[in-house]
Each structure stands twice: as structure tokens, then as C-alpha cells.
Amino acid sequence: MRTFLLVCCFLISISLGSCNNKTSKTKTTSTQVDSETSEITETSDTINKTILFFGDSLTAGYGLDNPENAFPGLIQKMIDSLQLNYTVVNAGISGETTSGGKNRLDWILETDIDIFVLELGANDGLRGLPVSETKNNLQDIIDRVQSKIPDVQIVLAGMQLPPNLGTQYTQDFKQTFYDLAKKNDLTLIPFLLEDVGGIAKLNQSDGIHPTADGHKIIASIFLGYYEGYDLTFLLILTSFLCTGISSYIALRKLTKK
């Protein structure tokens, strides 16, 4: 339920942005005709917004026959089905660490971004890098994104490590994402691989990277179509938000199986 509520927040942020997109902008010009003023109203086209996924091999879809079957691509398909004006950009690179992310961030930020999904840190943990280093690198990325794009919404994808790396290390690593989300007031997905990590049939032979079916679950967690939640209710929620009607009833329906 905790994960689902976070999903609702993520969807609501998209829906509200979509509603704003649908508001017509008008420009009025006055011309004098026989001492009367006539107004000419021009309506601009709907502006498309961007969700950028900035991550490692999990985002890039390592090992999949078609990278579009990675969860960012699947999320684009879900968004399209909701007829929301958002384009997903997959900026994942296999093997990426938080340090590598810092180094390539500047050119990424040349893109107009409305929602920035930060999915880095797993490779740091698997390499046993100091948790403090990972935390500092992620904070640096967050600071630079917010400085460059003040109105951006940042979603932080949390990660967890296998216990064989040591109890204290794995606990500190997991806590890092909670600390960063709280400090920076970010939307947190506590564990990106929830209900996928450690399940053999949902992971490739390396036991680390999700299969196509695993990516479907990850994508579903982001947008709420998981564990029996009907996409129809998401459409209802979107409609409620766009028309200014209370979403309470829709949320009640969403949280009931």
C-alpha cells in the first residue's frame, strides 16, 4: 500500500501537469473597425512535457532483446494510453555509477525536463564504494538539476543490496535514499526492484537484471497498474483532477481490490 500511494502521487503530478497543458493560452489584439474594437483570439498548440529517466543498466534495459521493453519505454506506452502529453526519455547507461552520472549530467540538462527520475547507486553498492561517496554524488546531481531547472519534479528510485555485502553496509546504503528524499523533499520509490529482485523467473541468468516480465512489474509500480488496480480508475482520477472535482472517491476506488 505504501508503494501504491507513492505511485498515486507520481500519477497525480503527471495528471496535473497534463491539465495545465490543456489550458489554452490566448493572445488578444485590438483593431479599430468603424469605431468598434474586435478581438482576435489565438490558441496555442498543447505543449508536450518530458519525463527523463537518468540511470544505469536497469533503466537502459540491459540484456533485453528490445530496449524499448525496459520500464521507461513501457511507462511511455502507459502514458500514451492515458492520452497524457508527456514524452519519456531513457538516459540510462549500463554500468553507470553515481560518479559517472555526475560527469555526464551537464549535457543531459540541456534537455527541457519536467520530471527527472534519478535511478543511480546500485553499481556503487555492488562495488562496495563508500556509502558517503554515493550519497554525496547523488546530492550533487540533485543540487545541479534543481539549480538548472528550478521547477523540475525529481523522483528518486531507491535501491537495496544483497545481505552478503554486510549488514551495516546494506542498511546504510538503503537509508541513503530515504535521507536524500527527506532532505530534498523528493518523491521516493523506496525500492525500484520491489517484487522483482530475488525472484528467479523475473530476472535474467545473472540474477541482477530483470527480464521483460520483470520490467513490466517495475513499470506497473510507477503508474499503478499492479496487484489488480484497474487502469480505468486511473482514467477516472485523471478526469477528476482535470475538471477540479475532488479525487477522494477515485482514490478510494483505487485503493480497494
Secondary structure, 3 states (H helix, E strand, C coil): CHHHHHHHHHHHHHHHHHHHHCCCCEEEEEEEECCEEEEEEEECCCCCEEEEEEECHHHHCCCCCCHHHCHHHHHHHHHHHCCCCEEEEEEECCCCCHHHHHHHHHHHCCCCCCEEEEECCHHHHHCCCCHHHHHHHHHHHHHHHHHHCCCCEEEEECCCCCHHHCHHHHHHHHHHHHHHHHHHCCEEECCCCCCCCCCHHHECCCCCCECHHHHHHHHHHHHCCCCCCCHHHHHHHHHHHHHCCCCHHHHHHHCCC
